Amino acid sequence: MKYRIILTALLTGGAFMANAQTKPEETEKWEPVPNVVTAGKTASEAPSDAVVLFDGKTGLSQWKDVASGGDAKWNVNGDVLTVNKSAGNIETKKSFGSYQLHIEWKVPANITGTGQGRGNSGVFLASIGKGDDGYELQVLDSYNNKTYVNGMAGSIYKQFIPLANPTKPPGVWNTYDVIWTAPTFDGDKVKTPARVTVLFNGVLVQNNTELMGPTQYIGTPAYRKAHGPAPIKLQAHGDKSEPLSFRNIWVREL
């Protein structure tokens, strides 16, 4: 025990001596200087370096119809964008790699239906096909509405259950804040899988989650084909409940 105490004293003393010989400025970094970004006045308002995808001021100029590639035909009422189920999915005209996304959604106060047939939609974090192809962050009325838990709001659909359920009641706006790290490929083989962090109404529900591949409604997800930057897609789900709405959509490329 005596020798252990002596050895410890010698080692810690040596470390102290080494630190004492190091100047504070030797561990200071002055470059590169981060860009100045003006934050929004509220959590909903886009920061100065964001791409505003929808705020009601420019209509659907940032969006297109997925099936045809033509104009998006969802319904705009002021600063609210409402799903037009008969018109199909819409996606951004611009493609994105890794990014920070803010998006708000609300199901109607008079919503009907149960399970997956109640306010169903999705935010496809990377759209890689004309249908429901891509990586889906589920949108659903999960307030007192039972369904399979890897298909509830805040889930990565059919892959990962959310860590909590902070869904607000029908008629009240919900918020997703997302950090999306796009996958990389070597040929058609995945090099680094996609990762996603999601704050749902300020509550962490996906914590740097490593995705198994694009969303699969049936079967096991896997990375089967390489892709680069991709649009962000919003789903017009075919359930019969009243259509939900979105607002304050912006993205910061990383």
GIFENNOR-V429472 format. One record per residue. N is the residue number from 1. SS is DSSP state (A for helix, B for strand, O for the rest). PSI is psi in whole degrees, -180 to 180 (none if undefined). D_CENTER is the distance of its C-alpha to the mean C-alpha in Angstrom with 2 decimals. Layout:
n:N ss:SS psi:PSI d_center:D_CENTER
n:N ss:SS psi:PSI d_center:D_CENTER
This chain:
n:1 ss:O psi:-40 d_center:55.24
n:2 ss:A psi:-43 d_center:57.22
n:3 ss:A psi:-34 d_center:56.14
n:4 ss:A psi:-42 d_center:52.46
n:5 ss:A psi:-43 d_center:52.66
n:6 ss:A psi:-45 d_center:54.42
n:7 ss:A psi:-43 d_center:51.90
n:8 ss:A psi:-43 d_center:48.94
n:9 ss:A psi:-41 d_center:50.73
n:10 ss:A psi:-43 d_center:51.39
n:11 ss:A psi:-49 d_center:47.79
n:12 ss:A psi:-35 d_center:46.26
n:13 ss:A psi:-40 d_center:49.03
n:14 ss:A psi:-40 d_center:48.28
n:15 ss:A psi:-41 d_center:44.60
n:16 ss:A psi:-42 d_center:45.67
n:17 ss:A psi:-41 d_center:48.10
n:18 ss:A psi:-44 d_center:45.49
n:19 ss:A psi:-35 d_center:43.07
n:20 ss:A psi:-26 d_center:46.00
n:21 ss:O psi:-6 d_center:46.73
n:22 ss:O psi:130 d_center:43.21
n:23 ss:O psi:144 d_center:42.82
n:24 ss:A psi:-38 d_center:39.78
n:25 ss:A psi:-14 d_center:39.04
n:26 ss:A psi:-20 d_center:38.72
n:27 ss:A psi:14 d_center:35.23
n:28 ss:O psi:136 d_center:34.11
n:29 ss:O psi:129 d_center:31.72
n:30 ss:O psi:-14 d_center:32.12
n:31 ss:O psi:153 d_center:30.23
n:32 ss:O psi:148 d_center:27.85
n:33 ss:O psi:124 d_center:27.35
n:34 ss:O psi:145 d_center:23.72
n:35 ss:O psi:146 d_center:23.21
n:36 ss:O psi:125 d_center:23.71
n:37 ss:O psi:128 d_center:20.76
n:38 ss:O psi:117 d_center:21.64
n:39 ss:O psi:154 d_center:19.21
n:40 ss:O psi:158 d_center:18.97
n:41 ss:O psi:-25 d_center:21.57
n:42 ss:O psi:169 d_center:19.12
n:43 ss:O psi:-23 d_center:15.55
n:44 ss:O psi:-26 d_center:14.88
n:45 ss:O psi:137 d_center:16.80
n:46 ss:O psi:138 d_center:15.43
n:47 ss:O psi:169 d_center:16.83
n:48 ss:O psi:-24 d_center:19.52
n:49 ss:O psi:11 d_center:17.80
n:50 ss:O psi:154 d_center:14.84
n:51 ss:B psi:117 d_center:14.96
n:52 ss:B psi:116 d_center:15.30
n:53 ss:B psi:-30 d_center:14.17
n:54 ss:B psi:126 d_center:15.84
n:55 ss:O psi:8 d_center:18.00
n:56 ss:O psi:-11 d_center:21.01
n:57 ss:O psi:-28 d_center:23.17
n:58 ss:O psi:23 d_center:22.89
n:59 ss:O psi:-135 d_center:22.30
n:60 ss:O psi:33 d_center:20.37
n:61 ss:O psi:-22 d_center:21.47
n:62 ss:O psi:1 d_center:18.05
n:63 ss:B psi:157 d_center:17.66
n:64 ss:B psi:161 d_center:19.79
n:65 ss:B psi:132 d_center:20.79
n:66 ss:O psi:-46 d_center:19.48
n:67 ss:O psi:-44 d_center:22.82
n:68 ss:O psi:-22 d_center:25.19
n:69 ss:O psi:1 d_center:23.38
n:70 ss:O psi:-161 d_center:25.15
n:71 ss:B psi:140 d_center:24.27
n:72 ss:O psi:141 d_center:21.51
n:73 ss:O psi:33 d_center:23.45
n:74 ss:O psi:171 d_center:21.33
n:75 ss:B psi:126 d_center:23.01
n:76 ss:B psi:126 d_center:22.72
n:77 ss:B psi:97 d_center:24.53
n:78 ss:O psi:-123 d_center:24.41
n:79 ss:O psi:21 d_center:20.92
n:80 ss:B psi:132 d_center:19.68
n:81 ss:B psi:119 d_center:18.40
n:82 ss:B psi:137 d_center:19.52
n:83 ss:O psi:134 d_center:19.00
n:84 ss:O psi:99 d_center:22.18
n:85 ss:O psi:-32 d_center:22.35
n:86 ss:O psi:-18 d_center:25.38
n:87 ss:O psi:-18 d_center:23.83
n:88 ss:O psi:-176 d_center:21.04
n:89 ss:O psi:154 d_center:17.52
n:90 ss:B psi:156 d_center:16.55
n:91 ss:B psi:162 d_center:14.52
n:92 ss:B psi:147 d_center:14.51
n:93 ss:O psi:-31 d_center:17.78
n:94 ss:O psi:146 d_center:16.39
n:95 ss:O psi:151 d_center:14.71
n:96 ss:B psi:149 d_center:12.28
n:97 ss:O psi:-114 d_center:12.22
n:98 ss:O psi:147 d_center:10.12
n:99 ss:B psi:170 d_center:8.45
n:100 ss:B psi:129 d_center:7.18
n:101 ss:B psi:137 d_center:5.78
n:102 ss:B psi:132 d_center:7.67
n:103 ss:B psi:140 d_center:8.59
n:104 ss:B psi:144 d_center:11.40
n:105 ss:B psi:155 d_center:13.04
n:106 ss:B psi:134 d_center:16.45
n:107 ss:O psi:153 d_center:18.78
n:108 ss:O psi:151 d_center:22.44
n:109 ss:O psi:-28 d_center:24.79
n:110 ss:O psi:25 d_center:27.05
n:111 ss:O psi:140 d_center:24.57
n:112 ss:O psi:178 d_center:26.50
n:113 ss:O psi:171 d_center:25.97
n:114 ss:O psi:163 d_center:24.92
n:115 ss:A psi:-133 d_center:22.51
n:116 ss:A psi:-10 d_center:20.31
n:117 ss:A psi:37 d_center:22.46
n:118 ss:O psi:94 d_center:21.21
n:119 ss:O psi:38 d_center:18.56
n:120 ss:O psi:132 d_center:16.71
n:121 ss:B psi:-169 d_center:13.99
n:122 ss:B psi:150 d_center:10.62
n:123 ss:B psi:110 d_center:7.61
n:124 ss:B psi:111 d_center:8.37
n:125 ss:B psi:-22 d_center:6.08
n:126 ss:B psi:116 d_center:9.64
n:127 ss:B psi:121 d_center:12.61
n:128 ss:O psi:25 d_center:15.68
n:129 ss:O psi:171 d_center:18.23
n:130 ss:O psi:-19 d_center:19.86
n:131 ss:O psi:-135 d_center:19.21
n:132 ss:O psi:53 d_center:16.36
n:133 ss:O psi:135 d_center:15.74
n:134 ss:B psi:-157 d_center:12.57
n:135 ss:B psi:107 d_center:9.67
n:136 ss:B psi:123 d_center:8.92
n:137 ss:B psi:115 d_center:6.77
n:138 ss:B psi:139 d_center:10.02
n:139 ss:B psi:127 d_center:11.32
n:140 ss:O psi:150 d_center:14.87
n:141 ss:O psi:102 d_center:17.53
n:142 ss:O psi:24 d_center:17.69
n:143 ss:O psi:107 d_center:20.20
n:144 ss:O psi:43 d_center:23.39
n:145 ss:O psi:105 d_center:22.45
n:146 ss:O psi:135 d_center:23.06
n:147 ss:O psi:180 d_center:21.44
n:148 ss:O psi:138 d_center:20.53
n:149 ss:A psi:-20 d_center:18.09
n:150 ss:A psi:19 d_center:15.81
n:151 ss:A psi:10 d_center:15.46
n:152 ss:O psi:172 d_center:14.95
n:153 ss:O psi:137 d_center:12.23
n:154 ss:O psi:-7 d_center:9.50
n:155 ss:O psi:154 d_center:10.63
n:156 ss:B psi:110 d_center:9.60
n:157 ss:O psi:126 d_center:12.36
n:158 ss:O psi:16 d_center:15.74
n:159 ss:O psi:-61 d_center:14.60
n:160 ss:B psi:128 d_center:13.42
n:161 ss:O psi:139 d_center:14.50
n:162 ss:O psi:153 d_center:12.69
n:163 ss:O psi:-17 d_center:14.77
n:164 ss:O psi:170 d_center:15.82
n:165 ss:O psi:88 d_center:16.05
n:166 ss:O psi:23 d_center:15.84
n:167 ss:O psi:135 d_center:15.87
n:168 ss:O psi:162 d_center:18.23
n:169 ss:O psi:157 d_center:21.25
n:170 ss:O psi:141 d_center:21.49
n:171 ss:O psi:-7 d_center:22.10
n:172 ss:O psi:140 d_center:19.93
n:173 ss:O psi:137 d_center:16.65
n:174 ss:B psi:156 d_center:13.47
n:175 ss:B psi:133 d_center:10.57
n:176 ss:B psi:130 d_center:6.85
n:177 ss:B psi:121 d_center:6.11
n:178 ss:B psi:136 d_center:3.22
n:179 ss:B psi:113 d_center:5.44
n:180 ss:B psi:123 d_center:5.61
n:181 ss:B psi:111 d_center:9.32
n:182 ss:O psi:149 d_center:10.91
n:183 ss:O psi:158 d_center:13.86
n:184 ss:B psi:158 d_center:17.38
n:185 ss:B psi:152 d_center:20.52
n:186 ss:B psi:100 d_center:24.26
n:187 ss:O psi:-132 d_center:25.69
n:188 ss:O psi:4 d_center:24.06
n:189 ss:B psi:133 d_center:23.57
n:190 ss:B psi:133 d_center:20.27
n:191 ss:B psi:-51 d_center:20.85
n:192 ss:B psi:125 d_center:17.69
n:193 ss:O psi:161 d_center:15.08
n:194 ss:O psi:147 d_center:11.35
n:195 ss:B psi:149 d_center:9.63
n:196 ss:B psi:138 d_center:6.39
n:197 ss:B psi:132 d_center:6.69
n:198 ss:B psi:126 d_center:5.67
n:199 ss:B psi:123 d_center:8.37
n:200 ss:B psi:110 d_center:9.67
n:201 ss:O psi:39 d_center:12.62
n:202 ss:O psi:1 d_center:12.95
n:203 ss:B psi:130 d_center:13.23
n:204 ss:B psi:119 d_center:11.63
n:205 ss:B psi:-20 d_center:10.79
n:206 ss:B psi:121 d_center:9.25
n:207 ss:B psi:91 d_center:11.17
n:208 ss:B psi:46 d_center:10.71
n:209 ss:B psi:130 d_center:10.96
n:210 ss:B psi:114 d_center:12.78
n:211 ss:O psi:147 d_center:12.26
n:212 ss:O psi:-9 d_center:15.67
n:213 ss:O psi:-176 d_center:15.04
n:214 ss:O psi:160 d_center:13.90
n:215 ss:O psi:135 d_center:14.01
n:216 ss:O psi:123 d_center:17.67
n:217 ss:O psi:-41 d_center:19.14
n:218 ss:O psi:132 d_center:22.38
n:219 ss:O psi:-179 d_center:22.98
n:220 ss:O psi:130 d_center:21.35
n:221 ss:O psi:150 d_center:18.33
n:222 ss:O psi:159 d_center:19.26
n:223 ss:O psi:103 d_center:18.84
n:224 ss:O psi:-16 d_center:21.71
n:225 ss:O psi:136 d_center:21.40
n:226 ss:O psi:152 d_center:20.28
n:227 ss:O psi:159 d_center:18.14
n:228 ss:O psi:-150 d_center:17.19
n:229 ss:O psi:148 d_center:14.79
n:230 ss:B psi:158 d_center:13.56
n:231 ss:B psi:163 d_center:12.73
n:232 ss:B psi:131 d_center:9.72
n:233 ss:B psi:142 d_center:11.33
n:234 ss:B psi:137 d_center:11.96
n:235 ss:O psi:135 d_center:14.29
n:236 ss:O psi:88 d_center:17.79
n:237 ss:O psi:152 d_center:18.60
n:238 ss:O psi:12 d_center:22.31
n:239 ss:O psi:165 d_center:22.91
n:240 ss:O psi:4 d_center:25.71
n:241 ss:O psi:168 d_center:24.29
n:242 ss:O psi:141 d_center:24.02
n:243 ss:O psi:145 d_center:21.13
n:244 ss:O psi:175 d_center:18.25
n:245 ss:B psi:160 d_center:17.12
n:246 ss:B psi:160 d_center:14.37
n:247 ss:B psi:169 d_center:14.95
n:248 ss:B psi:65 d_center:14.04
n:249 ss:B psi:119 d_center:11.39
n:250 ss:B psi:159 d_center:11.21
n:251 ss:B psi:141 d_center:9.81
n:252 ss:B psi:118 d_center:11.47
n:253 ss:B psi:138 d_center:12.36
n:254 ss:O psi:none d_center:12.98
